[in-house]
Structure formats: structure tokens, C-alpha cells
Amino acid sequence: MGLVYVEGTVTGPTGKKATLEFLVDSGARYTLLPRSVWRKIGLKPRRAMKFLLADGTPIERKLSECRIAFRPSLGQDFTGTTPVVLGEKGDSPLLGVVTLEEWGLMLNPFTRDLEPMRLMLA
């Protein structure tokens, strides 16, 4: 399995923007912004949450929300407000499943691309 990256632009509450490359992480619940990015665009922590890393290490990070825009290979723009984890020193940008699901997208592990979710009827 290869790594999938998507370029996105994040916008803070005052309109400040930053463009960065997100690793699409189907194992991450929330999108994560590096410390330098969320500070640059003026995000403020709203609450804290505990997480378990892949190796089982517990950590606590603060959350906020921001606007993210990106254009996957689908050729369509996706823009919206989403919760984000406020990263600390050494944290890398991740695009998590909450953000993907908000836009009706999923990661196809075979093509390594973002695709529209298929509707499942019960």
C-alpha cells in the first residue's frame, strides 16, 4: 500500500490562509494541522481530547475548526468547515475520515485515490 497525499488550503477565522500537503490517513479520525500552520492562520483551541496513536501511546491534543478546500483527482472542489486537531511540534498534516465523510469521500485502497462514497441501502 502506498501513501496518498492531497494538497489543501486551510483558512482561519480572520481569513488568513495556508496551503499544505496532507497525508490521507484512513486510520485517523480527525484532520491534523501542524503547529506552525494553525498558529499562522489564527486558530484557537476550543477543547481537548485524548487519542491513542497507532502504537498504543496515549496523547492529548487540543481541537478547533477551520475551513479546508482541496481538489482531489475527481476534478471537483471540496470546501467546508471541519474539526481539526491542533498539532504540536513534530506533528505532520493528516486528512482524517471525519473530513472525508463530511464531503462524501472515501479512500480507495486499490487506486490510492479519493472517490465518492457509494450509497448503501439497508
N, C-alpha and C positions, 0 to 999 in steps of 0.2 A: 504494500500500500504506500503510495506516495503522499506527499504533503500538498495541500491545496491552499493557495493564497488568493485573496481578493483585495483590491485597493478600495479604500473608503475614505470619505471626508466626514469628519465629526465637527459639529457646531455646538458651541456653548451657549449659555443664556444671554450673553451680550452680543452674540453674532460672530465672535472670534472662531476661526476655523483652523483645522489641521488635516492634512492628508497623510494617510499611512497605510501600510500593507498589513492586513490581518491574516493570521493563520486560521483557517476554518477548522474548528475543533468540535467534532460531533460528540465528544465526551465532556465538553464544558457547558454548563447550564447557561451562564451569563457571558456577555461580551466583556472583555477586559481592556482597559486603556492604560498604557504606561504612565507612570507618574508625571514625566515631563509633558506629555500631551494633555492630560486632564487639567494640569495646572495652567498650561498655556491658554486653554480655551475657557478657563474660569469656572470649572465645576466645583461645587461644594459638596462635602459628604452629607448624606441625608440619614443614613442608618448604617449599622454594622451587621455583618453576617459571618457565620463560621462556615468553612469549607474544608473538604478533605481533598488533598492532592492525590494524584494517581498512585503514589507510593504509600498512601495512608496517612501522611503527615497532616495534622490539623493546622489550619491557619485562620486568621480573622482578617477580613478586609472591609473597607467602607464601600457603600454603594451610592450612586447618584443616578441621573439620567441625562441623556443628551440626544441630539438629532444626529442620525447617521445616514449618509447617502452612498450608495455604491451601485455599480453596473456590472453584474456578472456576465458571462458569455451569452446569456439569454438575449442580450441586446436591449433590455428594458431597465429603466432606472428604478431603484428601490430606495425610498426615503421614508424615514419615520423616527419617532422618538422611542427609545428603548432604555431599559435599565442597564447600567454598566457598573462593573467592579472597578474601583479606583486602585490601580496597581501601585506597587511600591518599587523602590529601586531594584532593577534587575528583572522586573516583570515585562513580558512581551505582549503585544497586542493579539487578542484572540477574538474570533467571532463565534459566539456561542449559540446554542439551539433555541433559546428564548427569542433572540433577534430573528433567526431564520424562520421560526414558526410564525412570528408576528407578520412576516411578509409572505407566508405560504410557500416557503422554500425548504428544500432538503438537500443534503449532500449525497450524491450518487457515488458509492464507493468504487464502482466499476469504471466509470468515466472520469472520476475525480473532478466533478463539476457540480455546480448548484443547479437544481432543477425544480420546477413547480411540484408541490406535493400532489399526490393523487388522492382524490376523494374516496374514502372508504365508507360504503354504506352498510348498515347492520342488517 
